[in-house]
């Protein structure tokens, strides 16, 4: 009985260890955009400077 249990446990261990891993899903790149101005600063400042950013 012990031999049968041991054989079943060994077979289960081998099938679990040899299981093919699933491929990880591809993730779309994240895109970030923003606009800079003095009014968006904390505290707000008076300036004519502005800017834009676009990052992936």
PDB file of N, H, CA, C and O in Angstrom:
ATOM      1  N   UNK A   1       0.826  -1.190   0.000  1.00  0.00           N
ATOM      2  CA  UNK A   1       0.000   0.000   0.000  1.00  0.00           C
ATOM      3  C   UNK A   1       0.870   1.254   0.000  1.00  0.00           C
ATOM      4  O   UNK A   1       0.592   2.217  -0.715  1.00  0.00           O
ATOM      5  N   UNK A   2       1.934   1.227   0.817  1.00  0.00           N
ATOM      6  H   UNK A   2       2.160   0.445   1.398  1.00  0.00           H
ATOM      7  CA  UNK A   2       2.820   2.384   0.865  1.00  0.00           C
ATOM      8  C   UNK A   2       3.514   2.603  -0.476  1.00  0.00           C
ATOM      9  O   UNK A   2       3.726   3.742  -0.891  1.00  0.00           O
ATOM     10  N   UNK A   3       3.865   1.512  -1.151  1.00  0.00           N
ATOM     11  H   UNK A   3       3.693   0.587  -0.814  1.00  0.00           H
ATOM     12  CA  UNK A   3       4.541   1.624  -2.446  1.00  0.00           C
ATOM     13  C   UNK A   3       3.613   2.255  -3.474  1.00  0.00           C
ATOM     14  O   UNK A   3       4.059   3.061  -4.290  1.00  0.00           O
ATOM     15  N   UNK A   4       2.336   1.906  -3.449  1.00  0.00           N
ATOM     16  H   UNK A   4       1.973   1.251  -2.786  1.00  0.00           H
ATOM     17  CA  UNK A   4       1.358   2.472  -4.373  1.00  0.00           C
ATOM     18  C   UNK A   4       1.168   3.965  -4.102  1.00  0.00           C
ATOM     19  O   UNK A   4       1.109   4.767  -5.033  1.00  0.00           O
ATOM     20  N   UNK A   5       1.076   4.325  -2.847  1.00  0.00           N
ATOM     21  H   UNK A   5       1.124   3.673  -2.090  1.00  0.00           H
ATOM     22  CA  UNK A   5       0.941   5.733  -2.465  1.00  0.00           C
ATOM     23  C   UNK A   5       2.180   6.525  -2.868  1.00  0.00           C
ATOM     24  O   UNK A   5       2.066   7.643  -3.371  1.00  0.00           O
ATOM     25  N   UNK A   6       3.352   5.957  -2.651  1.00  0.00           N
ATOM     26  H   UNK A   6       3.444   5.049  -2.242  1.00  0.00           H
ATOM     27  CA  UNK A   6       4.601   6.611  -3.014  1.00  0.00           C
ATOM     28  C   UNK A   6       4.705   6.782  -4.522  1.00  0.00           C
ATOM     29  O   UNK A   6       5.153   7.829  -4.991  1.00  0.00           O
ATOM     30  N   UNK A   7       4.302   5.775  -5.291  1.00  0.00           N
ATOM     31  H   UNK A   7       3.938   4.925  -4.910  1.00  0.00           H
ATOM     32  CA  UNK A   7       4.339   5.855  -6.747  1.00  0.00           C
ATOM     33  C   UNK A   7       3.366   6.915  -7.260  1.00  0.00           C
ATOM     34  O   UNK A   7       3.690   7.664  -8.182  1.00  0.00           O
ATOM     35  N   UNK A   8       2.184   6.977  -6.668  1.00  0.00           N
ATOM     36  H   UNK A   8       1.920   6.368  -5.919  1.00  0.00           H
ATOM     37  CA  UNK A   8       1.196   7.983  -7.068  1.00  0.00           C
ATOM     38  C   UNK A   8       1.697   9.389  -6.750  1.00  0.00           C
ATOM     39  O   UNK A   8       1.528  10.305  -7.554  1.00  0.00           O
ATOM     40  N   UNK A   9       2.306   9.560  -5.590  1.00  0.00           N
ATOM     41  H   UNK A   9       2.443   8.815  -4.937  1.00  0.00           H
ATOM     42  CA  UNK A   9       2.855  10.858  -5.203  1.00  0.00           C
ATOM     43  C   UNK A   9       3.990  11.272  -6.133  1.00  0.00           C
ATOM     44  O   UNK A   9       4.085  12.439  -6.512  1.00  0.00           O
ATOM     45  N   UNK A  10       4.851  10.324  -6.503  1.00  0.00           N
ATOM     46  H   UNK A  10       4.774   9.376  -6.196  1.00  0.00           H
ATOM     47  CA  UNK A  10       5.955  10.615  -7.428  1.00  0.00           C
ATOM     48  C   UNK A  10       5.417  11.000  -8.801  1.00  0.00           C
ATOM     49  O   UNK A  10       5.917  11.940  -9.419  1.00  0.00           O
ATOM     50  N   UNK A  11       4.408  10.288  -9.285  1.00  0.00           N
ATOM     51  H   UNK A  11       4.001   9.524  -8.783  1.00  0.00           H
ATOM     52  CA  UNK A  11       3.818  10.601 -10.592  1.00  0.00           C
ATOM     53  C   UNK A  11       3.179  11.989 -10.574  1.00  0.00           C
ATOM     54  O   UNK A  11       3.335  12.757 -11.523  1.00  0.00           O
ATOM     55  N   UNK A  12       2.467  12.308  -9.507  1.00  0.00           N
ATOM     56  H   UNK A  12       2.340  11.684  -8.736  1.00  0.00           H
ATOM     57  CA  UNK A  12       1.838  13.620  -9.381  1.00  0.00           C
ATOM     58  C   UNK A  12       2.882  14.734  -9.338  1.00  0.00           C
ATOM     59  O   UNK A  12       2.702  15.782  -9.958  1.00  0.00           O
ATOM     60  N   UNK A  13       3.960  14.508  -8.615  1.00  0.00           N
ATOM     61  H   UNK A  13       4.106  13.657  -8.111  1.00  0.00           H
ATOM     62  CA  UNK A  13       5.037  15.495  -8.517  1.00  0.00           C
ATOM     63  C   UNK A  13       5.688  15.734  -9.874  1.00  0.00           C
ATOM     64  O   UNK A  13       5.953  16.876 -10.248  1.00  0.00           O
ATOM     65  N   UNK A  14       5.946  14.653 -10.612  1.00  0.00           N
ATOM     66  H   UNK A  14       5.730  13.725 -10.308  1.00  0.00           H
ATOM     67  CA  UNK A  14       6.578  14.792 -11.933  1.00  0.00           C
ATOM     68  C   UNK A  14       5.677  15.505 -12.923  1.00  0.00           C
ATOM     69  O   UNK A  14       6.156  16.341 -13.689  1.00  0.00           O
ATOM     70  N   UNK A  15       4.388  15.201 -12.932  1.00  0.00           N
ATOM     71  H   UNK A  15       3.998  14.522 -12.309  1.00  0.00           H
ATOM     72  CA  UNK A  15       3.487  15.863 -13.881  1.00  0.00           C
ATOM     73  C   UNK A  15       3.317  17.334 -13.542  1.00  0.00           C
ATOM     74  O   UNK A  15       3.169  18.163 -14.440  1.00  0.00           O
ATOM     75  N   UNK A  16       3.335  17.664 -12.275  1.00  0.00           N
ATOM     76  H   UNK A  16       3.455  16.990 -11.545  1.00  0.00           H
ATOM     77  CA  UNK A  16       3.219  19.065 -11.872  1.00  0.00           C
ATOM     78  C   UNK A  16       4.501  19.823 -12.205  1.00  0.00           C
ATOM     79  O   UNK A  16       4.438  20.962 -12.666  1.00  0.00           O
ATOM     80  N   UNK A  17       5.646  19.216 -11.983  1.00  0.00           N
ATOM     81  H   UNK A  17       5.697  18.290 -11.609  1.00  0.00           H
ATOM     82  CA  UNK A  17       6.929  19.873 -12.228  1.00  0.00           C
ATOM     83  C   UNK A  17       7.190  20.055 -13.712  1.00  0.00           C
ATOM     84  O   UNK A  17       7.877  21.000 -14.101  1.00  0.00           O
ATOM     85  N   UNK A  18       6.665  19.183 -14.541  1.00  0.00           N
ATOM     86  H   UNK A  18       6.107  18.415 -14.225  1.00  0.00           H
ATOM     87  CA  UNK A  18       6.920  19.246 -15.986  1.00  0.00           C
ATOM     88  C   UNK A  18       5.852  20.014 -16.749  1.00  0.00           C
ATOM     89  O   UNK A  18       5.891  20.055 -17.979  1.00  0.00           O
ATOM     90  N   UNK A  19       4.915  20.612 -16.062  1.00  0.00           N
ATOM     91  H   UNK A  19       4.884  20.578 -15.063  1.00  0.00           H
ATOM     92  CA  UNK A  19       3.851  21.352 -16.720  1.00  0.00           C
ATOM     93  C   UNK A  19       4.426  22.573 -17.429  1.00  0.00           C
ATOM     94  O   UNK A  19       5.231  23.311 -16.861  1.00  0.00           O
ATOM     95  N   UNK A  20       4.003  22.779 -18.684  1.00  0.00           N
ATOM     96  H   UNK A  20       3.349  22.179 -19.146  1.00  0.00           H
ATOM     97  CA  UNK A  20       4.484  23.923 -19.454  1.00  0.00           C
ATOM     98  C   UNK A  20       3.920  25.206 -18.860  1.00  0.00           C
ATOM     99  O   UNK A  20       2.730  25.300 -18.557  1.00  0.00           O
ATOM    100  N   UNK A  21       4.794  26.185 -18.700  1.00  0.00           N
ATOM    101  H   UNK A  21       5.761  26.109 -18.946  1.00  0.00           H
ATOM    102  CA  UNK A  21       4.349  27.460 -18.176  1.00  0.00           C
ATOM    103  C   UNK A  21       3.592  28.228 -19.251  1.00  0.00           C
ATOM    104  O   UNK A  21       3.949  28.195 -20.428  1.00  0.00           O
ATOM    105  N   UNK A  22       2.560  28.906 -18.830  1.00  0.00           N
ATOM    106  H   UNK A  22       2.270  28.933 -17.874  1.00  0.00           H
ATOM    107  CA  UNK A  22       1.796  29.728 -19.759  1.00  0.00           C
ATOM    108  C   UNK A  22       2.590  30.986 -20.071  1.00  0.00           C
ATOM    109  O   UNK A  22       3.277  31.536 -19.210  1.00  0.00           O
ATOM    110  N   UNK A  23       2.483  31.435 -21.324  1.00  0.00           N
ATOM    111  H   UNK A  23       1.925  30.988 -22.024  1.00  0.00           H
ATOM    112  CA  UNK A  23       3.182  32.655 -21.707  1.00  0.00           C
ATOM    113  C   UNK A  23       2.488  33.849 -21.082  1.00  0.00           C
ATOM    114  O   UNK A  23       1.261  33.884 -20.980  1.00  0.00           O
ATOM    115  N   UNK A  24       3.271  34.819 -20.668  1.00  0.00           N
ATOM    116  H   UNK A  24       4.267  34.791 -20.750  1.00  0.00           H
ATOM    117  CA  UNK A  24       2.685  36.006 -20.071  1.00  0.00           C
ATOM    118  C   UNK A  24       2.041  36.850 -21.169  1.00  0.00           C
ATOM    119  O   UNK A  24       2.575  36.937 -22.275  1.00  0.00           O
ATOM    120  N   UNK A  25       0.915  37.464 -20.879  1.00  0.00           N
ATOM    121  H   UNK A  25       0.482  37.393 -19.980  1.00  0.00           H
ATOM    122  CA  UNK A  25       0.244  38.272 -21.892  1.00  0.00           C
ATOM    123  C   UNK A  25       1.050  39.521 -22.215  1.00  0.00           C
ATOM    124  O   UNK A  25       1.746  40.060 -21.355  1.00  0.00           O
ATOM    125  N   UNK A  26       0.954  39.974 -23.447  1.00  0.00           N
ATOM    126  H   UNK A  26       0.389  39.536 -24.146  1.00  0.00           H
ATOM    127  CA  UNK A  26       1.645  41.198 -23.822  1.00  0.00           C
ATOM    128  C   UNK A  26       0.851  42.391 -23.310  1.00  0.00           C
ATOM    129  O   UNK A  26      -0.380  42.391 -23.331  1.00  0.00           O
ATOM    130  N   UNK A  27       1.556  43.383 -22.861  1.00  0.00           N
ATOM    131  H   UNK A  27       2.556  43.384 -22.843  1.00  0.00           H
ATOM    132  CA  UNK A  27       0.933  44.571 -22.295  1.00  0.00           C
ATOM    133  C   UNK A  27       1.206  45.741 -23.229  1.00  0.00           C
ATOM    134  O   UNK A  27       2.345  45.964 -23.637  1.00  0.00           O
ATOM    135  N   UNK A  28       0.166  46.480 -23.563  1.00  0.00           N
ATOM    136  H   UNK A  28      -0.759  46.298 -23.231  1.00  0.00           H
ATOM    137  CA  UNK A  28       0.323  47.648 -24.415  1.00  0.00           C
ATOM    138  C   UNK A  28       1.129  48.706 -23.671  1.00  0.00           C
ATOM    139  O   UNK A  28       0.943  48.877 -22.466  1.00  0.00           O
ATOM    140  N   UNK A  29       2.023  49.421 -24.359  1.00  0.00           N
ATOM    141  H   UNK A  29       2.174  49.281 -25.338  1.00  0.00           H
ATOM    142  CA  UNK A  29       2.807  50.458 -23.675  1.00  0.00           C
ATOM    143  C   UNK A  29       1.907  51.582 -23.178  1.00  0.00           C
ATOM    144  O   UNK A  29       0.909  51.928 -23.809  1.00  0.00           O
ATOM    145  N   UNK A  30       2.277  52.134 -22.047  1.00  0.00           N
ATOM    146  H   UNK A  30       3.088  51.852 -21.534  1.00  0.00           H
ATOM    147  CA  UNK A  30       1.523  53.239 -21.465  1.00  0.00           C
ATOM    148  C   UNK A  30       2.026  54.553 -22.053  1.00  0.00           C
ATOM    149  O   UNK A  30       3.234  54.763 -22.167  1.00  0.00           O
ATOM    150  N   UNK A  31       1.112  55.427 -22.420  1.00  0.00           N
ATOM    151  H   UNK A  31       0.132  55.256 -22.327  1.00  0.00           H
ATOM    152  CA  UNK A  31       1.491  56.718 -22.976  1.00  0.00           C
ATOM    153  C   UNK A  31       1.026  57.818 -22.023  1.00  0.00           C
ATOM    154  O   UNK A  31      -0.121  57.824 -21.576  1.00  0.00           O
ATOM    155  N   UNK A  32       1.936  58.749 -21.719  1.00  0.00           N
ATOM    156  H   UNK A  32       2.868  58.744 -22.082  1.00  0.00           H
ATOM    157  CA  UNK A  32       1.655  59.836 -20.787  1.00  0.00           C
ATOM    158  C   UNK A  32       1.904  61.154 -21.501  1.00  0.00           C
ATOM    159  O   UNK A  32       2.930  61.326 -22.160  1.00  0.00           O
ATOM    160  N   UNK A  33       0.967  62.082 -21.372  1.00  0.00           N
ATOM    161  H   UNK A  33       0.134  61.942 -20.837  1.00  0.00           H
ATOM    162  CA  UNK A  33       1.139  63.416 -21.947  1.00  0.00           C
ATOM    163  C   UNK A  33       0.830  64.449 -20.877  1.00  0.00           C
ATOM    164  O   UNK A  33       0.097  64.172 -19.928  1.00  0.00           O
ATOM    165  N   UNK A  34       1.381  65.618 -21.032  1.00  0.00           N
ATOM    166  H   UNK A  34       1.976  65.843 -21.804  1.00  0.00           H
ATOM    167  CA  UNK A  34       1.127  66.688 -20.078  1.00  0.00           C
ATOM    168  C   UNK A  34       1.476  68.049 -20.641  1.00  0.00           C
ATOM    169  O   UNK A  34       2.253  68.167 -21.588  1.00  0.00           O
ATOM    170  N   UNK A  35       0.888  69.079 -20.043  1.00  0.00           N
ATOM    171  H   UNK A  35       0.256  68.983 -19.274  1.00  0.00           H
ATOM    172  CA  UNK A  35       1.138  70.467 -20.423  1.00  0.00           C
ATOM    173  C   UNK A  35       1.591  71.215 -19.177  1.00  0.00           C
ATOM    174  O   UNK A  35       1.009  71.069 -18.102  1.00  0.00           O
ATOM    175  N   UNK A  36       2.622  72.007 -19.336  1.00  0.00           N
ATOM    176  H   UNK A  36       3.094  72.126 -20.209  1.00  0.00           H
ATOM    177  CA  UNK A  36       3.173  72.775 -18.217  1.00  0.00           C
ATOM    178  C   UNK A  36       2.855  74.254 -18.400  1.00  0.00           C
ATOM    179  O   UNK A  36       2.951  74.785 -19.506  1.00  0.00           O
ATOM    180  N   UNK A  37       2.480  74.907 -17.317  1.00  0.00           N
ATOM    181  H   UNK A  37       2.403  74.475 -16.419  1.00  0.00           H
ATOM    182  CA  UNK A  37       2.314  76.367 -17.321  1.00  0.00           C
ATOM    183  C   UNK A  37       2.457  76.858 -15.887  1.00  0.00           C
ATOM    184  O   UNK A  37       2.359  76.083 -14.936  1.00  0.00           O
ATOM    185  N   UNK A  38       2.685  78.130 -15.753  1.00  0.00           N
ATOM    186  H   UNK A  38       2.765  78.760 -16.525  1.00  0.00           H
ATOM    187  CA  UNK A  38       2.840  78.702 -14.421  1.00  0.00           C
ATOM    188  C   UNK A  38       1.587  78.573 -13.578  1.00  0.00           C
ATOM    189  O   UNK A  38       1.676  78.479 -12.353  1.00  0.00           O
ATOM    190  N   UNK A  39       0.416  78.565 -14.210  1.00  0.00           N
ATOM    191  H   UNK A  39       0.344  78.641 -15.205  1.00  0.00           H
ATOM    192  CA  UNK A  39      -0.847  78.453 -13.478  1.00  0.00           C
ATOM    193  C   UNK A  39      -0.993  77.072 -12.835  1.00  0.00           C
ATOM    194  O   UNK A  39      -1.732  76.915 -11.863  1.00  0.00           O
ATOM    195  N   UNK A  40      -0.293  76.074 -13.375  1.00  0.00           N
ATOM    196  H   UNK A  40       0.307  76.202 -14.165  1.00  0.00           H
ATOM    197  CA  UNK A  40      -0.377  74.725 -12.818  1.00  0.00           C
ATOM    198  C   UNK A  40       0.579  74.489 -11.655  1.00  0.00           C
ATOM    199  O   UNK A  40       0.518  73.441 -11.012  1.00  0.00           O
ATOM    200  N   UNK A  41       1.442  75.424 -11.382  1.00  0.00           N
ATOM    201  H   UNK A  41       1.491  76.275 -11.905  1.00  0.00           H
ATOM    202  CA  UNK A  41       2.391  75.279 -10.273  1.00  0.00           C
ATOM    203  C   UNK A  41       1.698  75.526  -8.939  1.00  0.00           C
ATOM    204  O   UNK A  41       0.660  76.186  -8.885  1.00  0.00           O
ATOM    205  N   UNK A  42       2.275  74.994  -7.862  1.00  0.00           N
ATOM    206  H   UNK A  42       3.118  74.458  -7.906  1.00  0.00           H
ATOM    207  CA  UNK A  42       1.751  75.229  -6.518  1.00  0.00           C
ATOM    208  C   UNK A  42       2.868  75.831  -5.703  1.00  0.00           C
ATOM    209  O   UNK A  42       3.851  75.137  -5.443  1.00  0.00           O
ATOM    210  N   UNK A  43       2.780  77.076  -5.285  1.00  0.00           N
ATOM    211  H   UNK A  43       1.982  77.640  -5.497  1.00  0.00           H
ATOM    212  CA  UNK A  43       1.720  78.037  -5.612  1.00  0.00           C
ATOM    213  C   UNK A  43       1.858  78.525  -7.057  1.00  0.00           C
ATOM    214  O   UNK A  43       2.938  78.458  -7.645  1.00  0.00           O
ATOM    215  N   UNK A  44       0.749  79.017  -7.619  1.00  0.00           N
ATOM    216  H   UNK A  44      -0.128  79.072  -7.142  1.00  0.00           H
ATOM    217  CA  UNK A  44       0.738  79.501  -9.004  1.00  0.00           C
ATOM    218  C   UNK A  44       1.696  80.682  -9.158  1.00  0.00           C
ATOM    219  O   UNK A  44       1.815  81.526  -8.270  1.00  0.00           O
ATOM    220  N   UNK A  45       2.372  80.719 -10.300  1.00  0.00           N
ATOM    221  H   UNK A  45       2.276  80.033 -11.021  1.00  0.00           H
ATOM    222  CA  UNK A  45       3.296  81.818 -10.593  1.00  0.00           C
ATOM    223  C   UNK A  45       2.910  82.444 -11.921  1.00  0.00           C
ATOM    224  O   UNK A  45       2.299  81.804 -12.777  1.00  0.00           O
ATOM    225  N   UNK A  46       3.281  83.713 -12.076  1.00  0.00           N
ATOM    226  H   UNK A  46       3.778  84.233 -11.381  1.00  0.00           H
ATOM    227  CA  UNK A  46       3.013  84.407 -13.323  1.00  0.00           C
ATOM    228  C   UNK A  46       4.247  84.289 -14.201  1.00  0.00           C
ATOM    229  O   UNK A  46       5.315  84.792 -13.852  1.00  0.00           O
ATOM    230  N   UNK A  47       4.100  83.620 -15.347  1.00  0.00           N
ATOM    231  H   UNK A  47       3.233  83.211 -15.631  1.00  0.00           H
ATOM    232  CA  UNK A  47       5.209  83.431 -16.282  1.00  0.00           C
ATOM    233  C   UNK A  47       4.636  83.150 -17.665  1.00  0.00           C
ATOM    234  O   UNK A  47       3.520  82.651 -17.814  1.00  0.00           O
ATOM    235  N   UNK A  48       5.434  83.488 -18.663  1.00  0.00           N
ATOM    236  H   UNK A  48       6.340  83.893 -18.542  1.00  0.00           H
ATOM    237  CA  UNK A  48       4.992  83.204 -20.024  1.00  0.00           C
ATOM    238  C   UNK A  48       5.520  81.842 -20.498  1.00  0.00           C
ATOM    239  O   UNK A  48       5.244  81.433 -21.626  1.00  0.00           O
ATOM    240  N   UNK A  49       6.268  81.146 -19.654  1.00  0.00           N
ATOM    241  H   UNK A  49       6.491  81.478 -18.738  1.00  0.00           H
ATOM    242  CA  UNK A  49       6.852  79.862 -20.027  1.00  0.00           C
ATOM    243  C   UNK A  49       5.788  78.766 -20.042  1.00  0.00           C
ATOM    244  O   UNK A  49       4.937  78.697 -19.154  1.00  0.00           O
ATOM    245  N   UNK A  50       5.848  77.928 -21.046  1.00  0.00           N
ATOM    246  H   UNK A  50       6.539  77.984 -21.767  1.00  0.00           H
ATOM    247  CA  UNK A  50       4.948  76.782 -21.154  1.00  0.00           C
ATOM    248  C   UNK A  50       5.743  75.586 -21.659  1.00  0.00           C
ATOM    249  O   UNK A  50       6.887  75.733 -22.089  1.00  0.00           O
ATOM    250  N   UNK A  51       5.153  74.430 -21.610  1.00  0.00           N
ATOM    251  H   UNK A  51       4.223  74.310 -21.261  1.00  0.00           H
ATOM    252  CA  UNK A  51       5.831  73.243 -22.128  1.00  0.00           C
ATOM    253  C   UNK A  51       4.865  72.094 -22.290  1.00  0.00           C
ATOM    254  O   UNK A  51       3.790  72.069 -21.690  1.00  0.00           O
ATOM    255  N   UNK A  52       5.271  71.132 -23.122  1.00  0.00           N
ATOM    256  H   UNK A  52       6.144  71.153 -23.609  1.00  0.00           H
ATOM    257  CA  UNK A  52       4.499  69.918 -23.370  1.00  0.00           C
ATOM    258  C   UNK A  52       5.411  68.727 -23.218  1.00  0.00           C
ATOM    259  O   UNK A  52       6.614  68.823 -23.465  1.00  0.00           O
ATOM    260  N   UNK A  53       4.852  67.609 -22.815  1.00  0.00           N
ATOM    261  H   UNK A  53       3.875  67.531 -22.614  1.00  0.00           H
ATOM    262  CA  UNK A  53       5.611  66.378 -22.715  1.00  0.00           C
ATOM    263  C   UNK A  53       4.753  65.240 -23.243  1.00  0.00           C
ATOM    264  O   UNK A  53       3.542  65.199 -23.028  1.00  0.00           O
ATOM    265  N   UNK A  54       5.406  64.321 -23.937  1.00  0.00           N
ATOM    266  H   UNK A  54       6.390  64.354 -24.112  1.00  0.00           H
ATOM    267  CA  UNK A  54       4.772  63.107 -24.409  1.00  0.00           C
ATOM    268  C   UNK A  54       5.754  61.974 -24.201  1.00  0.00           C
ATOM    269  O   UNK A  54       6.849  61.991 -24.763  1.00  0.00           O
ATOM    270  N   UNK A  55       5.379  60.986 -23.399  1.00  0.00           N
ATOM    271  H   UNK A  55       4.489  60.972 -22.941  1.00  0.00           H
ATOM    272  CA  UNK A  55       6.304  59.889 -23.073  1.00  0.00           C
ATOM    273  C   UNK A  55       5.585  58.547 -23.265  1.00  0.00           C
ATOM    274  O   UNK A  55       4.375  58.434 -23.069  1.00  0.00           O
ATOM    275  N   UNK A  56       6.368  57.541 -23.652  1.00  0.00           N
ATOM    276  H   UNK A  56       7.351  57.633 -23.811  1.00  0.00           H
ATOM    277  CA  UNK A  56       5.827  56.198 -23.808  1.00  0.00           C
ATOM    278  C   UNK A  56       6.522  55.268 -22.850  1.00  0.00           C
ATOM    279  O   UNK A  56       6.216  54.076 -22.815  1.00  0.00           O
TER     280      UNK A  56
END
